[in-house]
Amino acid sequence: MERADLPVGSLQHLPSFPARSSVGLPRTLHPYLELLAKADRSGHQPVLRRDPATRTMTKLVQWLCGLALLGTAWATLALDPLGLHLPLPCQQVLWPFPVYLLVAFGCYSLATVGYRLATFNDCEAAAKELQEQIREARADLSRRGLKF
């Protein structure tokens, strides 16, 4: 946001900061402070967007990195490119190991879904409010000529 675009009375007294400091610190919160100050005066809630340079790792990327790490370790041990010559019992356990992990992940997923369903909270107040809104909408539509 350019300084000329700022409304009067905003945070113009704050100094301008470079996008990145010389030591590689992330961008400052200066634009966010300006956005919040503008939102306070207008009464609207601001929409804060993250800078693409400061994105965090999502759960999907974490899982994919973990799977890649495990897959690399498994391939290194199972295919034996380093010439480790593991004993036969270790090799016999190592080859079906991905299937074991897949079954364990399936069990974990089922247990997690089951637990979340068992502990799901009912929202009685929200259900009543929704039913009231449905009644109001039906009454309004009936007044406008729609028949149910």
Protein Blocks (a to p, Z undefined) as FASTA:
>chain_A
ZZklpcghiaklpccddfbdfkopacdfklmmmmmmmmmmnopacdddddfklcccdfkl
mmmmmmmmmmmmmmmmmnopnonopafklmmmmmmmmmmmmmmmmmmmmmmmmmmmmmpc
cdfklmmmmmmmmmmmmmmmmmnopaZZ
